[in-house]
Amino acid sequence: IGQADISVSNFELADGWTGGVAGDTATSGLWVRADPVGTLAQPENDNSAVGALCWVTGNGAVGGADGAADVDGGTTTLLSPVFNMSGLDEPMIEYYFWYSNNLGGAPNADSMPIEISNNGGTTWTLLADVAVSNNAWTRHQWRVRDFVTPTATMRVRFVARDLATGSLVEAAVDDFRVFNVDCTPNTVPGDLNGDGSVNGADLATLLNGWGSTGVTDIDGSGNTDAADLAVLLNNWS
């Protein structure tokens, strides 16, 4: 079993993503690709180790009011380009997100639906409806087949919204990745990328998946942990 990246973006380039679509109703806090200006609700930095940009809901002036550029008055959508996931064994999506809705006059009253489409955006299926503030960069990873049948016209969208009165709503997205898990068994436990040896590349993959299920869970325990690391190191070549 190994994995291969299909599309990776740290959003230093737009990479086909769109902030704002027809039908959005928000009057402020529209999605922009920027170096975020930190507030009580918005991150000061992006998530990526390299670069400074991410998608964020509005960007106020340095030293400005916390609610100067938050989402107000409705919805704003961040829409992905089309991804081709047809013919893949196990297509997966991964991203880091920031969400805050627990400040203002109506705390915790809003949520951010994250949705996937396998027909280019004609219909949508819910991946998650984020309703709890994390106020930190948090990783989500999803098995596409758990939600829809993979096709050549896949899209993802993040819908930040302020539908309550007086809420302070901010969201951000960074480091979006589409990858495939190759279900052909490895001949060597710990060879996570299927190149025939266990080395630093496999170690990096395991550490990136620490605490999650999937290809990095070598022993099938349901969690990537020290036991999996031990298997990898025992087969180091």
C-alpha positions in Angstrom: 0.0 0.0 0.0 1.3 3.4 -1.0 0.0 6.9 -1.8 0.5 9.4 -4.5 -0.4 13.1 -4.6 -2.9 14.1 -7.3 -3.1 17.8 -6.5 -1.3 19.8 -3.8 -1.7 23.5 -3.1 -0.4 25.7 -0.3 -2.2 28.6 -2.0 0.9 30.7 -2.8 -0.7 30.5 -6.2 -4.5 30.6 -6.8 -4.4 27.1 -8.5 -7.8 27.5 -9.9 -9.7 28.1 -6.6 -12.4 30.8 -6.6 -13.4 33.1 -3.7 -17.0 34.0 -4.1 -19.6 32.5 -6.4 -23.0 33.5 -7.9 -25.6 33.4 -5.2 -23.4 34.4 -2.3 -25.0 37.0 0.0 -22.4 38.1 2.5 -21.8 41.9 2.6 -18.3 41.6 4.1 -15.7 39.0 4.9 -15.6 37.5 1.4 -13.0 34.8 0.8 -9.7 36.3 -0.3 -6.3 34.7 -0.9 -4.0 36.7 1.4 -1.4 36.9 4.2 -4.0 37.0 7.0 -4.1 39.9 9.5 -4.5 38.4 13.0 -7.5 39.3 15.2 -9.2 37.6 18.1 -11.0 35.4 15.6 -8.6 35.2 12.6 -5.1 33.7 12.3 -2.0 35.9 12.0 -0.2 33.4 9.8 -1.1 30.7 7.3 -0.5 27.0 8.1 2.2 26.3 5.5 5.9 25.8 6.5 6.8 27.7 3.3 5.0 30.8 2.1 2.5 33.2 3.8 -0.8 33.0 1.8 -4.0 31.1 2.5 -7.7 31.6 1.8 -9.3 33.7 4.5 -12.7 35.4 5.0 -11.8 39.0 4.6 -8.6 40.8 5.7 -8.8 44.0 7.8 -6.1 46.6 8.4 -3.3 45.9 10.9 -4.5 47.2 14.2 -8.1 47.4 13.1 -11.2 46.2 14.9 -11.7 42.5 15.3 -15.0 42.6 13.4 -13.9 45.0 10.6 -13.7 42.3 7.9 -15.5 39.3 9.4 -18.3 37.5 7.6 -21.5 39.5 7.8 -25.0 39.4 6.2 -25.0 36.0 4.6 -22.8 33.4 2.9 -19.5 33.5 1.1 -18.1 30.4 -0.8 -14.6 29.1 -1.5 -14.8 26.8 -4.5 -12.2 24.4 -5.7 -11.2 23.7 -9.3 -12.3 20.4 -10.9 -10.3 17.3 -9.8 -10.1 14.1 -11.8 -10.5 11.2 -9.3 -11.7 8.6 -11.8 -9.7 5.3 -11.9 -8.1 5.8 -8.5 -8.1 3.1 -5.9 -8.8 5.2 -2.8 -9.0 9.0 -3.5 -8.6 11.1 -0.4 -8.8 14.8 0.4 -6.9 16.6 3.1 -6.8 20.3 4.2 -6.1 22.5 7.1 -8.8 24.9 8.3 -9.4 27.6 10.9 -12.9 28.5 12.1 -14.2 31.0 14.7 -17.8 31.6 15.6 -17.8 31.9 19.4 -17.5 35.7 19.6 -19.9 38.6 19.2 -23.6 39.0 20.1 -24.7 35.6 19.0 -21.9 33.2 19.8 -21.9 29.7 18.4 -25.0 30.4 16.3 -23.4 29.8 12.9 -21.6 27.0 11.1 -19.5 26.3 8.0 -20.7 23.5 5.7 -17.8 21.8 3.8 -19.2 19.9 0.8 -18.1 17.7 -2.1 -19.5 17.2 -5.6 -18.9 14.5 -8.2 -20.7 16.3 -11.0 -18.8 19.5 -11.3 -21.0 21.3 -8.7 -24.5 20.5 -9.9 -25.3 18.7 -6.6 -23.4 18.7 -3.3 -22.9 16.2 -0.5 -21.9 17.3 3.0 -18.5 16.3 4.3 -18.7 18.2 7.6 -20.7 21.1 9.1 -18.2 22.9 11.3 -20.0 24.5 14.2 -17.4 24.6 16.9 -14.6 27.1 17.0 -11.1 25.7 16.8 -9.2 29.0 16.7 -6.2 27.0 15.5 -5.1 25.4 12.2 -6.7 21.9 12.2 -6.3 19.0 9.7 -9.2 17.2 8.2 -8.9 14.1 6.0 -11.7 12.3 4.2 -12.1 9.1 2.2 -14.0 10.3 -0.9 -15.8 6.9 -1.4 -17.5 7.3 2.0 -19.5 10.2 0.5 -19.7 10.0 -3.3 -18.5 7.9 -6.2 -15.2 9.4 -7.5 -15.5 10.8 -11.1 -13.5 13.0 -13.4 -15.5 16.1 -12.3 -15.0 16.4 -8.5 -15.1 19.7 -6.6 -15.1 20.8 -3.0 -16.5 24.0 -1.4 -16.3 25.8 1.9 -19.3 28.0 2.8 -18.6 30.5 5.6 -21.8 32.2 6.7 -23.2 34.7 9.2 -26.9 34.1 9.5 -27.3 35.1 13.1 -27.4 38.6 14.7 -24.1 40.1 15.7 -21.9 37.1 15.3 -18.1 37.4 14.7 -17.4 34.7 12.1 -14.0 34.1 10.5 -12.6 31.1 8.5 -9.5 30.1 6.7 -8.3 27.2 4.5 -4.7 26.2 3.7 -2.6 23.2 2.4 -5.3 21.4 0.4 -4.3 18.0 -1.0 -5.9 15.3 -3.1 -4.1 12.0 -3.0 -4.7 8.4 -3.9 -4.0 5.4 -1.7 -2.8 2.5 -3.8 -4.4 -0.7 -2.4 -1.7 -3.0 -3.9 -0.1 -4.6 -0.8 3.5 -3.7 -0.1 6.1 -6.4 0.0 7.8 -4.6 2.9 5.8 -3.3 5.9 6.6 0.4 6.3 7.2 1.0 2.5 4.4 3.6 2.5 5.2 5.1 -0.9 5.7 1.7 -2.7 9.2 2.4 -4.0 10.5 -0.9 -2.7 12.4 0.4 0.3 11.8 1.8 3.7 13.5 5.2 4.2 13.2 8.8 5.1 10.4 9.5 2.6 8.3 6.8 4.3 9.1 8.2 7.8 7.9 11.6 6.7 4.7 10.2 5.4 4.1 8.3 8.7 4.8 11.4 10.8 2.4 13.5 8.6 -0.3 10.9 9.3 0.4 10.6 13.0 -2.8 10.1 15.0 -4.9 9.2 12.0 -6.1 6.1 10.2 -5.3 5.2 6.6 -2.1 4.1 4.9 0.2 5.1 7.8 -1.6 2.8 10.2 0.7 0.0 9.3 -0.4 -2.5 12.0 -4.2 -1.9 11.4 -4.8 -0.8 15.0 -7.0 2.2 13.9 -4.4 4.8 14.8 -1.0 5.8 13.5 1.2 5.7 16.6 4.5 4.4 18.1 3.7 0.8 17.2 3.6 1.8 13.5 6.8 3.8 13.9 8.5 0.7 15.4 7.4 -1.5 12.4 8.8 1.1 9.9 12.1 1.4 11.7 12.5 -2.4 12.0 12.2 -2.6 8.2 14.5 0.3 7.5 16.6 -0.3 4.4 
